[in-house]
Amino acid sequence: MQSHNSIGKGIHLTDDEFLKLSQFVYKHFGINLTESKRGLVHGRLQSVLRHHGMESFDEYYSAICKDPSGNLVSELINKLSTNFTYFYRESDHFEFMLNEALPFAEQYQSTLDNDLRIWCAGCSSGEEPYTLSMVMREYFGKKYNDWSAGLLATDISENALSTARAGIYTEDHLRKIPKGWGTRYFTKIENGQFQVASDVSSDIVFRRFNLMNETFPFKQKFHMIFCRNVMIYFDKETKDNLVRKYSELLVPGGYLFIGHSETISREIDSLNYVKPAIYRKVCP
Ligand SMILES: C[S@@+](CC[C@H](N)C(=O)[O-])C[C@H]1O[C@@H](n2cnc3c(N)ncnc32)[C@H](O)[C@@H]1O
């Protein structure tokens, strides 16, 4: 007999429906919706079903599978992904970047073409890549414009990316930034909100990109990759595959930053542990 989950009122989510939806999300986005996430799935998707006038999760699942536009799938992932982030989150990474990773990248590139490439994978609403641009500006100072700094920021969620592109935040998102950054990199606008300075926002290319894609279409390697608090939702196999791809995409000596609550497998021997949540591509 089918059991029904009736957390809250409204449309029921059966075991079979939850299984189908979680398998779909795992297959397409690598996100592992375990039984403990059932309440979250149920709660967040009810309004979507109501909005589309659907009466069951089964009807919703069939519509997703048949939707050629992909809009229903985008909406699903927008609802299920957790976009929590803020400026200067996990600050020791930015101190490490200033003191170790940028001097390395500067030295590595000075014999080449002053081209410095950083990828922020799972950038959410933009606070992390904007922080990276600000750290680079702090490091290079007046020399910043001599560098062609390529900052690529990607996410699966179109909603998060449109917030990122707008670059407008409430004060709460800025609460951890270093002293002086508020006036240097932001303009206060109406309703107590802050807009990221236009030269900082023009540093960044925001793109929708699913980290579960088979191929990663990047021609050049990166000096740093940040993928923080994203793989937390992935199982070991998905995470290992992704970390191997990151490793291939780093220059020798390049750095991978992950979230502090995450670890990567010891089996990936092309990356050396540096300190918590920082790994370095081995040099041949
Ligand atoms: C909690 S946020 C982390 C934001 C930021 N990196 C930080 O540490 O503050 C996780 C982000 O990963 C994104 N994400 C989850 N699965 C993804 C996938 N398969 N491909 C690309 N982005 C994904 C989510 O949309 C979300 O914006």
The ligand as a Gaussian input file, in Angstrom:
#p B3LYP/6-31G(d) Opt

LIG

0 1
 C       24.665000      27.064000      -0.727000
 S       24.982000      27.763000      -2.291000
 C       26.726000      28.127000      -2.128000
 C       27.060000      29.504000      -2.623000
 C       28.541000      29.907000      -2.461000
 N       29.391000      29.030000      -3.216000
 C       28.932000      29.973000      -1.020000
 O       29.711000      29.125000      -0.561000
 O       28.483000      30.872000      -0.306000
 C       24.996000      26.311000      -3.367000
 C       24.797000      26.650000      -4.846000
 O       25.100000      25.499000      -5.640000
 C       24.241000      25.499000      -6.760000
 N       24.162000      24.148000      -7.354000
 C       23.637000      23.021000      -6.808000
 N       23.702000      22.008000      -7.676000
 C       24.299000      22.485000      -8.802000
 C       24.631000      21.912000     -10.060000
 N       24.371000      20.631000     -10.356000
 N       25.245000      22.704000     -10.977000
 C       25.508000      24.009000     -10.705000
 N       25.195000      24.614000      -9.534000
 C       24.600000      23.860000      -8.596000
 C       22.913000      25.963000      -6.167000
 O       22.027000      26.466000      -7.160000
 C       23.368000      27.029000      -5.166000
 O       23.311000      28.324000      -5.707000

